[in-house]
C-alpha cells in the first residue's frame, strides 16, 4: 500500500503564489509517475500537472507558464509551485501516483482558494 499526504493549500489573493507538497510513503518501488489534479465544485476532476520518473513534465494550457511541478525521488515527494493564481484556480487539489507495478493512488486533497 502507498499513502499520499498533501500539504500547502490555503487562501491566497489573486496574483499570489502557493506551493503544494505531496509525500508518498509505504511500499514504493519501481518506476512511477506523479501528478496533481484539481476539482472545482460542480466540475470534473482535471489534470493540472504531471511528471514522469525521468522528470518529463506535462501541463494543460490553462496553467502553462504559471505552475511548475517537480519531484524529489530521494524523498518520494512531488511539489507544485503555483504562481499568478487566478480565482478560477480555486479547487481541491489532489496528488496522484501511478506506477505500472504499484497501481494508482490518490491523496486526500487540499483546498486552494484564490480570492480577494
C-alpha positions as CSV (number, residue, x, y, z in Angstrom):
1,X,0.0,0.0,0.0
2,X,1.0,3.6,-0.7
3,X,-0.1,6.6,1.2
4,X,0.0,10.2,-0.2
5,X,-0.2,13.1,2.2
6,X,-0.6,16.6,0.7
7,X,0.1,19.9,2.3
8,X,0.4,23.6,1.4
9,X,-3.1,24.6,0.4
10,X,-4.9,27.7,1.7
11,X,-6.3,31.1,0.9
12,X,-4.4,33.4,-1.4
13,X,-5.2,36.7,-3.2
14,X,-5.3,36.8,-7.0
15,X,-1.8,37.1,-8.4
16,X,-0.3,35.3,-5.3
17,X,1.6,32.1,-5.1
18,X,1.3,28.8,-3.2
19,X,3.4,25.7,-3.1
20,X,1.8,22.3,-2.6
21,X,3.7,19.2,-1.4
22,X,2.8,15.6,-1.6
23,X,4.8,13.0,0.3
24,X,4.4,9.3,-0.7
25,X,5.1,6.6,1.8
26,X,4.6,2.9,2.1
27,X,5.6,0.1,-0.3
28,X,7.1,2.3,-3.1
29,X,9.1,0.6,-5.7
30,X,9.7,0.6,-9.4
31,X,9.0,3.4,-11.9
32,X,6.1,5.7,-11.2
33,X,4.7,9.0,-12.4
34,X,3.2,11.6,-10.1
35,X,0.9,14.4,-10.7
36,X,-1.7,16.9,-9.5
37,X,-5.3,17.1,-10.3
38,X,-8.0,19.5,-9.2
39,X,-11.7,19.5,-8.8
40,X,-13.8,22.6,-8.5
41,X,-17.5,22.4,-7.3
42,X,-19.7,21.1,-10.0
43,X,-16.8,20.3,-12.3
44,X,-15.0,17.2,-13.3
45,X,-11.5,16.4,-11.9
46,X,-8.9,17.7,-14.3
47,X,-5.1,17.2,-14.7
48,X,-3.1,20.2,-13.5
49,X,0.5,18.8,-13.9
50,X,2.3,15.5,-14.2
51,X,5.9,14.4,-14.0
52,X,7.4,11.1,-15.1
53,X,10.0,9.2,-13.2
54,X,12.6,10.7,-15.6
55,X,11.4,14.2,-15.0
56,X,9.4,14.9,-18.1
57,X,6.5,17.2,-17.4
58,X,3.1,17.8,-18.8
59,X,0.7,20.8,-18.2
60,X,-2.7,21.8,-19.7
61,X,-2.8,25.2,-21.4
62,X,-4.7,26.7,-18.5
63,X,-1.7,26.6,-16.2
64,X,1.3,26.5,-18.5
65,X,3.7,29.3,-17.6
66,X,2.2,29.7,-14.1
67,X,2.5,26.3,-12.5
68,X,5.6,24.2,-12.1
69,X,5.8,20.6,-11.0
70,X,8.9,19.0,-9.6
71,X,9.9,15.9,-7.7
72,X,12.5,14.7,-5.2
73,X,12.9,11.0,-5.8
74,X,15.0,10.5,-2.7
75,X,12.1,11.8,-0.6
76,X,9.3,10.3,-2.7
77,X,7.8,13.8,-2.8
78,X,6.3,15.9,-5.5
79,X,5.8,19.6,-5.5
80,X,3.5,22.1,-7.3
81,X,4.6,25.7,-7.4
82,X,1.7,27.8,-8.4
83,X,2.2,31.5,-9.4
84,X,0.0,34.2,-10.7
85,X,-3.0,32.4,-9.2
86,X,-6.5,33.3,-10.5
87,X,-9.9,32.9,-8.9
88,X,-10.6,30.1,-11.4
89,X,-7.7,28.1,-9.9
90,X,-9.9,27.6,-6.8
91,X,-10.4,23.9,-6.3
92,X,-9.5,20.9,-4.2
93,X,-6.1,19.7,-5.4
94,X,-5.3,16.0,-5.3
95,X,-2.0,14.3,-5.5
96,X,-1.8,11.2,-7.8
97,X,0.7,8.4,-8.1
98,X,0.7,5.9,-11.0
99,X,3.1,3.0,-11.3
100,X,2.9,0.1,-13.7
101,X,3.6,-2.3,-10.8
102,X,2.2,-0.1,-8.0
103,X,-1.2,0.9,-9.5
104,X,-2.9,4.2,-8.8
105,X,-3.2,6.1,-5.6
106,X,-4.8,9.4,-4.6
107,X,-4.2,11.8,-1.7
108,X,-7.0,13.1,0.4
109,X,-7.0,16.5,-1.3
110,X,-6.0,20.0,-0.1
111,X,-8.2,23.1,-0.7
112,X,-6.8,26.1,-2.6
113,X,-8.9,29.2,-2.6
114,X,-8.0,32.3,-4.7
115,X,-10.0,35.3,-3.6
116,X,-9.6,38.9,-2.6
